[in-house]
């Protein structure tokens, strides 16, 4: 929390009117310097008040800006240095915090206060060194992946679909062949003639049967061609079944390095 600012004491008042005339003549310049000092002090106090408001509202950057302005106006304001160190320490900005604390120690006259702040400085310097060492170490150590031999793939998959369509193609071709032969047997001679036990009705029956067998033959051959084409596509358009890999799929492993001081350190302020 903020320390109350102790400012430079007020200027000496005008000496008694019983002094010599020469001293009275020098008084206007002293009064002018006193007015300037009081104006600077009021301005520094104004910026310090703003810094306290910003700090109370958690607006630490704005508080730092106001304290730095006040410090430029009053370079001997030791408490300004201390409060700047407190805010930078709260923001875990160790280097500027240590710098402001060291400057404060040089300006403060109380030995006990000096020792107290030196203890803070030593703690922050130790934390800074440990934090620097942590940054040099990798946060994650990745395990090297185990090389896995990719199984070779071959064209042509022989499975139930290929077998089924192949059988259907064979049945279609066989059926087409059978019905084709039957159609040839049933066909009349060219030109068709009656006689020797063959009537006109027999010729018509033979012609009808030949047409029917030919139709069945066409259907059988059509089914055979379509099923055979499907079997070839199912076989050649797909990859063969991959062999079971000897090593399972690689899963990345991560070894977490224990957290450094940046994670565990809690700065006091």
HELIX and SHEET records of a PDB file:
HELIX    1   1 UNK A   21  UNK A   56  1                                  36    
HELIX    2   2 UNK A   60  UNK A   73  1                                  14    
HELIX    3   3 UNK A   78  UNK A   90  1                                  13    
HELIX    4   4 UNK A   94  UNK A  107  1                                  14    
HELIX    5   5 UNK A  111  UNK A  136  1                                  26    
HELIX    6   6 UNK A  160  UNK A  186  1                                  27    
HELIX    7   7 UNK A  200  UNK A  236  1                                  37    
HELIX    8   8 UNK A  261  UNK A  264  1                                   4    
SHEET    1   A 2 UNK A 140  UNK A 142  0                                        
SHEET    2   A 2 UNK A 254  UNK A 256 -1                                        
END                                                                             
